[in-house]
Amino acid sequence: MASKDAAAESDDSGIEVRIIGEPVGKGLFATKNFKSGETIFEERPLVSCQFLWNAAYGYLACDYCMRPLETAEENASRLAQNPQLALPYPECCDTKKDSIVECPHCDASYCSRECRASAWTQYHETLCLRSFTPDPSHPLVMLQEAWKWWGLQPESCHLNASAASKKRRGTTDVEYGQMHYPPETACIMLLARIIATVRQATDKEGAIALFMQFCHRTVNEEEEIAHKLLGAEFHDQLETLRSMMEKALWAPEVQHWLTPEGFRSLVALVGTNGQGIGTSPLSRWVRNCDVVEVGTPEREKLDRLIDNIYEQLEKEAGGFLNNEGSGLYPLQSSCNHSCDPNAMPTFPYNNFHLVMIAVKDIAAGEEICVSYLDECNLDRSRHSRNIILRENYLFTCRCRKCLEQADDPDVTSEEEMEEGEEDEED
């Protein structure tokens, strides 16, 4: 029987975290009815960061909230490798270039003075390199480079694998942040920001407690590793990263996370709880253009232009269209996976602010579940879905859909298609 968690939301929020018991742990439940399309809750992350490779390839985002720092035209031109590309209706671009500020001590950029101040107060005072030209011998620079080049990366997986085909009308992955494949959510700087946040906190024990509310077991219910990065093949790399992190950020209040087992638990924490974040100036421009009042000929012309732009982007950049990163969200992390989800995390403000919406009607007392799989993989066979979940999340799904399909043959969707083709030939 599920029991109410001590850290659950208040009764009037319409949701509460409950302890379900092993092997699931906890879950998020509705305490009132929600209609499809309705907002279930909104929250900001305790900490977040952009992926290192994403930043290295010129995707410009606020170093605090991940709001885009490029205009839609700059973004589209860069991705399409077309310096002559021009976008109409510049007023539909949300990026405010005149509000962008930099850290006075390093090259970190922010969308506003407020974000710069928040970052400095929370973690950046500790992590600031104090140089506009990063020193290759600086412990934090060495840590980031080791992470990027040791085969633990690159962060090549997107928030939604079918994003390239979802070009229009609010279905790009700036809207839907449902993917968080390991190890991409385990960005090394997310760990560094957790440690720096505790170091800078006035109430250090309280700050540690906030992070320790997330599941951080290094083994799952089957006594297997809880995250890919904890596998034997990464043992040496993790130990080197731990040593680098210890050299860069050791302090008495965080020393428990810098022991070999403590560091593994921190990796497990971010690896199993990190939620993917995607922001895009171009997607916001497209959405804003959708509500511009123009005549039919102009609307058709605009639609053709947008379709042409996305064709160029797909050719030149593939699915790499967004600023991508990850964050730790207490409520979102309480949502368990289902192959028949009733909720989906979205980022409608084009920053790290998460809005969980219902994708079907949810009754009071029902568990709120999201999917770790994209829409294409959700349509695959039970066997195929669980192969992906075991490979990337190290668990076997036992949701209602999987149980209903338990008697289906243990074949992949590809094998099913091949069998269907053979039957047609016969």
Phi, psi and omega per residue, in radians:
M1 nan 2.271 -3.123
A2 -1.245 2.436 3.083
S3 -2.025 2.692 -3.090
K4 -1.302 2.296 3.130
D5 -1.308 2.530 -3.115
A6 -1.120 -0.471 -3.090
A7 -1.687 0.306 -3.070
A8 -1.194 2.813 3.075
E9 -1.159 2.807 3.128
S10 -1.193 2.773 -3.039
D11 -1.023 -0.558 -3.059
D12 -1.445 0.014 3.134
S13 -1.416 -0.349 -3.120
G14 1.540 0.047 3.141
I15 -2.501 2.732 3.018
E16 -2.689 2.554 3.072
V17 -1.523 2.273 3.137
R18 -2.167 2.532 3.015
I19 -1.411 2.116 -3.107
I20 -1.667 -0.536 -3.074
G21 1.828 2.997 -3.105
E22 -1.234 2.575 0.088
P23 -1.568 -0.075 -3.005
V24 -1.328 -0.696 -3.095
G25 1.657 -1.763 -3.130
K26 -2.210 2.923 3.115
G27 -2.664 2.882 3.122
L28 -1.823 2.292 -3.063
F29 -2.185 2.574 3.079
A30 -1.437 2.395 3.045
T31 -1.901 0.057 3.030
K32 -2.595 2.964 3.136
N33 -1.359 2.461 3.033
F34 -2.166 2.356 3.071
K35 -1.513 2.653 3.086
S36 -0.989 2.307 -3.108
G37 1.620 -0.185 -3.110
E38 -1.418 2.577 3.074
T39 -1.308 2.239 3.117
I40 -1.559 -0.811 3.050
F41 -2.838 2.867 3.038
E42 -2.245 2.557 3.076
E43 -2.782 2.732 3.027
R44 -1.828 2.668 -3.113
P45 -1.292 2.681 2.991
L46 -1.163 -0.608 3.102
V47 -2.778 2.625 3.109
S48 -2.679 2.912 3.037
C49 -2.856 2.745 3.079
Q50 -1.380 2.566 3.083
F51 -1.135 2.522 -3.046
L52 -1.145 -0.766 3.132
W53 -1.192 -0.629 3.112
N54 -1.043 -0.767 3.101
A55 -1.201 -0.681 -3.107
A56 -1.105 -0.501 -3.131
Y57 -1.579 0.265 2.971
G58 1.580 0.231 3.060
Y59 -1.403 1.902 -2.974
L60 -1.601 2.083 -3.129
A61 -2.441 2.679 3.060
C62 -0.998 2.303 -3.075
D63 -1.245 -0.081 3.097
Y64 -1.934 -0.984 -3.009
C65 -1.841 -0.068 3.124
M66 1.191 0.296 3.017
R67 -1.153 2.407 -3.116
P68 -1.033 2.489 3.085
L69 -1.864 -0.112 3.022
E70 -1.590 2.660 2.925
T71 -1.322 2.881 3.108
A72 -1.052 -0.698 -3.137
E73 -1.168 -0.768 3.086
E74 -1.054 -0.746 -3.132
N75 -1.100 -0.867 -3.118
A76 -1.146 -0.716 -3.136
S77 -1.103 -0.753 -3.133
R78 -1.151 -0.835 -3.077
L79 -1.178 -0.637 3.136
A80 -1.442 -0.107 -3.076
Q81 0.930 0.775 -3.102
N82 -2.310 1.589 -3.093
P83 -1.133 -0.261 -3.139
Q84 -1.553 -0.086 -3.081
L85 -1.159 2.269 3.133
A86 -2.257 2.438 3.132
L87 -1.900 2.359 3.037
P88 -1.333 3.039 3.083
Y89 0.929 1.000 3.134
P90 -1.033 -0.382 3.116
E91 -1.164 -0.258 3.114
C92 -1.455 -0.064 3.103
C93 -1.507 2.262 -3.087
D94 -1.455 -0.304 -3.053
T95 -1.164 2.210 3.128
K96 -1.843 1.603 -3.053
K97 -1.089 -0.553 -3.100
D98 -1.302 -0.133 3.115
S99 -1.679 -0.172 -3.082
I100 -1.219 2.320 3.120
V101 -2.303 2.836 3.114
E102 -2.089 2.753 2.982
C103 -1.123 2.331 -3.133
P104 -1.228 -0.119 -3.062
H105 -1.995 -0.245 -3.122
C106 -2.643 -3.002 -3.046
D107 -1.623 0.224 3.088
A108 -1.164 2.351 -3.119
S109 -2.048 2.634 -3.075
Y110 -2.385 2.696 -3.122
C111 -1.362 -0.249 -3.106
S112 -2.817 2.881 3.071
R113 -1.134 -0.580 -3.134
E114 -1.094 -0.768 3.126
C115 -1.161 -0.685 3.106
R116 -1.070 -0.767 -3.136
A117 -1.165 -0.697 3.137
S118 -1.127 -0.751 3.134
A119 -1.104 -0.778 -3.111
W120 -1.092 -0.736 -3.110
T121 -1.206 -0.640 -3.059
Q122 -1.454 -0.835 -3.026
Y123 -2.633 -0.382 -2.935
H124 -1.270 -0.430 3.085
E125 -1.035 -0.612 3.116
T126 -1.373 -0.656 -3.012
L127 -1.639 -0.159 -3.114
C128 -1.053 2.297 -3.101
L129 -1.374 -0.195 -3.136
R130 0.984 0.624 3.117
S131 -2.811 2.448 3.085
F132 -1.493 -0.207 3.040
T133 -2.113 1.740 -3.050
P134 -0.932 2.303 3.116
D135 -1.421 2.050 -3.112
P136 -1.001 -0.378 -3.122
S137 -1.591 -0.054 3.129
H138 -1.168 2.353 -3.098
P139 -0.949 -0.679 -3.139
L140 -1.258 -0.618 3.082
V141 -1.159 -0.754 3.115
M142 -1.099 -0.670 3.115
L143 -1.075 -0.818 -3.130
Q144 -1.145 -0.729 -3.136
E145 -1.160 -0.675 3.103
A146 -1.084 -0.737 3.139
W147 -1.108 -0.721 -3.079
K148 -1.200 -0.601 -2.925
W149 -1.906 0.027 -3.073
W150 -1.626 0.213 3.117
G151 1.434 0.070 3.021
L152 -1.392 -0.210 -3.072
Q153 -2.167 -2.840 -0.040
P154 -1.425 2.946 3.129
E155 -1.395 1.247 -2.988
S156 -1.622 -0.149 -3.127
C157 -1.520 2.499 -3.062
H158 -1.768 2.904 3.134
L159 -1.064 -0.506 3.116
N160 -2.564 2.033 -3.023
A161 -1.140 -0.363 3.131
S162 -1.694 0.325 -3.051
A163 -1.080 -0.573 -3.088
A164 -1.078 -0.493 -3.137
S165 -1.595 -0.098 -3.122
K166 -1.854 1.264 -2.943
K167 -1.517 -0.445 -2.902
R168 -2.225 2.990 2.928
R169 0.900 0.860 2.988
G170 1.327 0.254 -3.136
T171 -2.010 0.295 3.043
T172 -1.348 2.883 -3.039
D173 -1.361 0.056 2.877
V174 -1.205 -0.450 3.113
E175 -1.506 -0.782 -2.987
Y176 -1.960 1.904 -3.084
G177 -1.809 1.004 -2.949
Q178 -1.599 -0.130 -3.083
M179 -1.796 2.416 2.946
H180 -2.607 1.107 3.133
Y181 -1.060 2.340 2.919
P182 -1.220 2.640 0.007
P183 -1.616 0.209 -3.029
E184 -1.055 -0.588 3.116
T185 -1.321 -0.128 -3.131
A186 -1.699 0.666 3.126
C187 -0.951 2.317 -3.040
I188 -1.057 -0.534 -3.132
M189 -1.321 -0.302 3.006
L190 -1.186 -0.701 3.054
L191 -1.110 -0.759 -3.129
A192 -1.087 -0.674 -3.139
R193 -1.233 -0.544 3.039
I194 -1.102 -0.849 -3.131
I195 -1.092 -0.762 -3.138
A196 -1.155 -0.630 3.104
T197 -1.060 -0.753 3.118
V198 -1.169 -0.738 -3.128
R199 -1.068 -0.628 -3.087
Q200 -1.574 -0.157 -3.081
A201 -1.226 2.484 3.037
T202 -1.193 -0.784 3.081
D203 -1.745 1.529 -3.044
K204 -1.181 -0.670 3.111
E205 -1.149 -0.670 3.102
G206 -1.145 -0.670 3.121
A207 -1.147 -0.732 3.098
I208 -1.078 -0.731 -3.129
A209 -1.087 -0.636 3.119
L210 -1.046 -0.726 -3.128
F211 -1.363 -0.575 -3.096
M212 -1.312 -0.117 3.048
Q213 -1.212 -0.366 3.096
F214 -1.339 2.608 3.054
C215 -1.067 2.255 -3.108
H216 -2.402 0.453 3.091
R217 -1.173 2.497 3.120
T218 -1.580 -0.177 3.042
V219 -2.252 2.663 3.119
N220 -1.648 -2.945 -3.043
E221 -1.137 -0.339 3.136
E222 -1.713 0.255 -3.138
E223 1.044 0.530 3.016
E224 -1.838 2.924 3.138
I225 -1.016 2.534 -3.083
A226 -1.558 -0.148 -3.119
H227 -2.729 2.571 -3.086
K228 -0.928 -0.729 -3.060
L229 -1.159 -0.208 3.116
L230 -1.568 0.043 3.139
G231 -1.221 2.789 -3.084
A232 -1.037 -0.536 -3.094
E233 -1.194 -0.280 3.140
F234 -1.876 0.143 -3.036
H235 -1.010 -0.861 -3.084
D236 -1.158 -0.722 3.133
Q237 -1.106 -0.747 -3.140
L238 -1.106 -0.702 -3.140
E239 -1.125 -0.687 3.097
T240 -1.163 -0.740 3.092
L241 -1.078 -0.731 3.118
R242 -1.059 -0.758 3.139
S243 -1.101 -0.730 3.110
M244 -1.130 -0.746 3.130
M245 -1.116 -0.703 3.113
E246 -1.076 -0.758 3.141
K247 -1.133 -0.635 -3.061
A248 -1.437 -0.612 -2.902
L249 -2.323 0.250 -3.095
W250 -1.046 2.417 3.010
A251 -2.747 2.681 -3.084
P252 -0.963 -0.673 -3.059
E253 -1.265 -0.247 -3.132
V254 -2.094 0.168 -3.061
Q255 -1.098 -0.463 3.134
H256 -1.143 -0.448 3.117
W257 -1.499 -0.141 -3.064
L258 -1.867 0.107 2.933
T259 -1.406 2.820 3.133
P260 -0.945 -0.827 -3.123
E261 -1.281 -0.644 3.111
G262 -1.116 -0.670 3.122
F263 -1.188 -0.653 3.074
R264 -1.088 -0.680 3.136
S265 -1.188 -0.591 3.109
L266 -1.218 -0.684 3.064
V267 -1.095 -0.753 3.105
A268 -1.074 -0.676 -3.122
L269 -1.058 -0.909 -3.081
V270 -1.330 -0.528 -3.110
G271 -1.244 -0.628 -3.091
T272 -1.657 -0.193 -3.091
N273 -2.070 -0.238 -3.077
G274 -1.108 2.288 3.086
Q275 -1.806 2.248 3.102
G276 -1.118 2.486 3.115
I277 -2.167 2.353 3.080
G278 -2.341 2.288 3.095
T279 -2.292 2.629 -3.089
S280 -2.730 2.167 3.078
P281 -1.200 -0.562 -3.120
L282 -1.212 -0.756 3.124
S283 -1.070 -0.691 3.108
R284 -1.163 -0.684 3.103
W285 -1.078 -0.751 3.121
V286 -1.064 -0.820 -3.134
R287 -1.087 -0.718 3.128
N288 -1.184 -0.597 3.082
C289 -1.141 -0.506 -3.125
D290 -1.061 -0.479 -3.084
V291 -1.798 0.065 3.077
V292 -1.212 2.320 -3.126
E293 -1.487 1.864 3.112
V294 -2.388 2.821 3.107
G295 -1.217 2.915 -3.097
T296 -1.011 -0.827 3.137
P297 -1.044 -0.737 -3.141
E298 -1.183 -0.655 3.105
R299 -1.104 -0.759 3.119
E300 -1.119 -0.673 3.103
K301 -1.132 -0.740 3.138
L302 -1.137 -0.731 3.125
D303 -1.088 -0.719 3.115
R304 -1.119 -0.707 3.111
L305 -1.068 -0.798 -3.117
I306 -1.129 -0.745 3.100
D307 -1.074 -0.700 3.127
N308 -1.145 -0.697 3.122
I309 -1.070 -0.807 -3.114
Y310 -1.186 -0.524 3.044
E311 -1.137 -0.722 3.089
Q312 -1.115 -0.732 -3.110
L313 -1.169 -0.711 3.133
E314 -1.120 -0.619 3.129
K315 -1.225 -0.744 -3.033
E316 -1.574 -0.648 -3.010
A317 -2.044 -0.130 -3.094
G318 1.076 -2.271 -3.139
G319 -1.575 0.026 -3.082
F320 -1.448 1.310 -3.052
L321 -1.869 -0.328 -2.935
N322 -1.976 2.783 2.804
N323 -1.235 2.206 -3.064
E324 -2.205 2.471 3.106
G325 -2.841 -2.827 3.115
S326 -2.612 2.820 -3.133
G327 -2.622 2.897 3.108
L328 -1.870 2.029 -3.098
Y329 -2.068 2.026 -3.079
P330 -0.991 -0.862 -3.099
L331 -1.242 -0.813 -3.132
Q332 -1.013 -0.673 -3.101
S333 -1.197 -0.266 3.093
S334 -1.440 -0.179 -3.134
C335 -1.421 2.126 3.106
N336 -1.447 2.878 3.133
H337 -1.404 2.553 2.935
S338 -2.525 2.512 3.064
C339 -1.375 -0.050 3.027
D340 -2.293 1.195 -2.998
P341 -1.190 2.683 3.052
N342 -1.980 0.076 -3.137
A343 -2.567 2.816 -3.134
M344 -2.611 2.319 3.073
P345 -1.347 2.387 3.121
T346 -2.310 2.853 -3.130
F347 -2.284 1.180 -3.034
P348 -1.236 -0.268 -3.134
Y349 -1.593 0.038 3.104
N350 1.051 0.614 2.991
N351 -2.582 -2.782 -3.064
F352 -1.377 0.000 -3.117
H353 -1.242 2.005 -3.068
L354 -1.645 2.379 3.050
V355 -2.158 2.043 3.107
M356 -1.558 2.141 -3.135
I357 -2.021 2.625 3.068
A358 -1.387 2.307 3.100
V359 -1.786 -0.024 2.978
K360 -2.729 2.905 3.131
D361 -1.084 2.400 3.137
I362 -2.146 2.206 -3.136
A363 -1.573 2.663 3.074
A364 -0.987 2.352 -3.114
G365 1.644 -0.217 -3.114
E366 -1.464 2.522 3.094
E367 -1.301 2.434 3.096
I368 -1.606 2.032 -3.060
C369 -2.168 2.548 3.063
V370 -2.029 3.023 3.075
S371 -1.957 2.389 3.027
Y372 -1.493 -0.096 -3.121
L373 -1.840 2.650 3.067
D374 -1.388 3.046 -3.037
E375 -1.081 -0.651 3.141
C376 -1.089 -0.792 -3.116
N377 -1.281 -0.465 3.083
L378 -1.128 -0.484 -3.133
D379 -1.456 -0.049 -3.117
R380 -1.440 3.044 -3.112
S381 -1.142 2.788 3.090
R382 -0.977 -0.747 -3.133
H383 -1.075 -0.781 3.133
S384 -1.126 -0.748 -3.135
R385 -1.060 -0.753 -3.080
N386 -1.314 -0.442 2.998
I387 -1.076 -0.786 3.141
I388 -1.143 -0.774 -3.120
L389 -1.144 -0.694 3.113
R390 -1.169 -0.693 -3.102
E391 -1.191 -0.702 -3.016
N392 -1.779 -0.507 -3.078
Y393 -2.116 -0.081 3.001
L394 1.085 0.654 2.998
F395 -2.549 2.787 3.068
T396 -1.813 2.218 -3.068
C397 -1.315 2.392 3.085
R398 -2.210 0.630 3.109
C399 -1.243 3.007 -3.092
R400 -1.034 -0.710 -3.139
K401 -1.098 -0.762 3.138
C402 -1.158 -0.686 3.124
L403 -1.153 -0.680 3.112
E404 -1.136 -0.475 -3.130
Q405 -1.760 0.276 -3.053
A406 -1.067 -0.507 -3.123
D407 -1.535 -0.024 3.102
D408 -1.166 2.664 3.121
P409 -1.057 2.551 3.105
D410 -1.435 1.197 3.104
V411 -2.211 2.648 3.103
T412 -1.343 2.878 3.111
S413 -1.056 -0.603 3.124
E414 -1.138 -0.711 3.115
E415 -1.150 -0.651 3.088
E416 -1.091 -0.736 3.137
M417 -1.125 -0.712 3.130
E418 -1.127 -0.689 3.111
E419 -1.134 -0.681 3.113
G420 -1.122 -0.691 3.123
E421 -1.163 -0.663 3.121
E422 -1.159 -0.684 3.101
D423 -1.097 -0.693 3.129
E424 -1.134 -0.655 3.122
E425 -1.173 -0.629 3.109
D426 -1.170 nan nan
